[in-house]
Amino acid sequence: MKILFLSDNFPPEVNAPANRTYEHCKEWVKQGEEVTVITCVPNFPKGKVFNGYKNKLYQTEWIDGIKVIRVWSFISANKGKVKRILDYVSYGVMSFFAGLFCKTDIIIATSPQIFTALSGRWLSLIKRKPWIMEVRDIWPESIVAVGAMKKSIVIRLFEWLEKRLYKSADKVVVVTDSFKSDLIKKGIDNDKVYVIKNGADLSTFYPQEKNQTILKQLGLENKFIIGYLGTHGMAHRLDFILNAASKISDPSIQFLFIGNGAEKENLVQHNLELKNINVLMHPSVTKCQVQDYISILDVALVNLKKSDTFKQVIPSKIFENVSMGKPILLGVDGESRTMIENYQAGVFFEPENMYDFITKVEWIKNNLTEYKQGCSNLAKDYNRKHLAHEMLNIIRNEK
């Protein structure tokens, strides 16, 4: 079977959509399918083309048996409304034209953003092939939730398009049970909505000793490290964490932030103003370095802005961290909280509640071993390999 997958993020980028798409497609190739991914030149999140690549009209490479077609797009950093929209639209248009020349039996388009899904829909119409819409975030609600845009005629237009896309797709794959419930409330047929949650590749992410070289390089020997690895964006409210860190007096506790994003410069400046000596801001690391940096953590921080919208999400970084035996300090209510507490894989604190955050930091430091088994159980149940096979069955049944 020939599968055409549209995603504007793909390795060597290391964000959640890139990892999910790559790990699923890699497993599908192992199962004998022919997979083509149409994506951009790697540039996320800084908006700078990675070394070894050029933003050309069309180029092809092979990664672990996956044919990867990279198309030109307007490149910008992950900030600024107009530039980001130009980025999204340009990829949607270019992926559509590139897809016209790809032989396929089925089309998958992952969202957000909505222009990727539009490209998948148009290709399915012209090629007369079924298409599956993968929904990793309820968009555009999430844009409003982080404050990037306010409710307006543009948002209403996006919501109308979103609903049309759900209805036109032959199947819809979402990443949380809450997302499925949301779509059903919007009138989408229950029978065509499937839940394939995120997970981790257990052959890559597994418990290991702390990387002593990195600890020495960062000067964090003998520290209790609470780490955040990921995008520093508007949704993550890391400024709240910096403010809370300034109130923690225990000299053994160290916060480590690794990554880049729209808010990184502001966060670095804010941390300088706070004069936090217990916070280290580090740039993003490559995909092959992620495990080494997770290894040095004692606890993994997962935080989002306080919003009812985010009660529906399960941040993907949860799975990679628990797979390496790192308990979660969780500032996300709703489905994420239920998962972590049911597995006893970490501690929840009320988002943006400083007193609760500081209290839970002290608790998890003193009760760390209670969560090791829960991390292991959660990781086994969300093995990305098994999840990829579940999604492949959905694809095969549709074909």
Secondary structure as GFF3:
##gff-version 3
##sequence-region A 1 399
A	DSSP	beta_strand	2	6	.	.	.	ID=ss1
A	DSSP	alpha_helix	16	30	.	.	.	ID=ss2
A	DSSP	beta_strand	34	40	.	.	.	ID=ss3
A	DSSP	beta_strand	58	63	.	.	.	ID=ss4
A	DSSP	beta_strand	66	71	.	.	.	ID=ss5
A	DSSP	alpha_helix	81	99	.	.	.	ID=ss6
A	DSSP	beta_strand	106	111	.	.	.	ID=ss7
A	DSSP	alpha_helix	114	127	.	.	.	ID=ss8
A	DSSP	beta_strand	131	135	.	.	.	ID=ss9
A	DSSP	alpha_helix	141	146	.	.	.	ID=ss10
A	DSSP	alpha_helix	153	168	.	.	.	ID=ss11
A	DSSP	beta_strand	171	174	.	.	.	ID=ss12
A	DSSP	alpha_helix	177	185	.	.	.	ID=ss13
A	DSSP	three_ten_helix	190	192	.	.	.	ID=ss14
A	DSSP	beta_strand	193	195	.	.	.	ID=ss15
A	DSSP	alpha_helix	212	218	.	.	.	ID=ss16
A	DSSP	beta_strand	224	229	.	.	.	ID=ss17
A	DSSP	three_ten_helix	234	236	.	.	.	ID=ss18
A	DSSP	alpha_helix	238	245	.	.	.	ID=ss19
A	DSSP	beta_strand	253	258	.	.	.	ID=ss20
A	DSSP	alpha_helix	264	274	.	.	.	ID=ss21
A	DSSP	beta_strand	279	282	.	.	.	ID=ss22
A	DSSP	three_ten_helix	287	289	.	.	.	ID=ss23
A	DSSP	alpha_helix	290	295	.	.	.	ID=ss24
A	DSSP	beta_strand	299	303	.	.	.	ID=ss25
A	DSSP	three_ten_helix	308	312	.	.	.	ID=ss26
A	DSSP	alpha_helix	317	323	.	.	.	ID=ss27
A	DSSP	beta_strand	328	331	.	.	.	ID=ss28
A	DSSP	alpha_helix	335	343	.	.	.	ID=ss29
A	DSSP	beta_strand	346	348	.	.	.	ID=ss30
A	DSSP	alpha_helix	354	366	.	.	.	ID=ss31
A	DSSP	three_ten_helix	368	371	.	.	.	ID=ss32
A	DSSP	alpha_helix	372	381	.	.	.	ID=ss33
A	DSSP	alpha_helix	384	398	.	.	.	ID=ss34
###
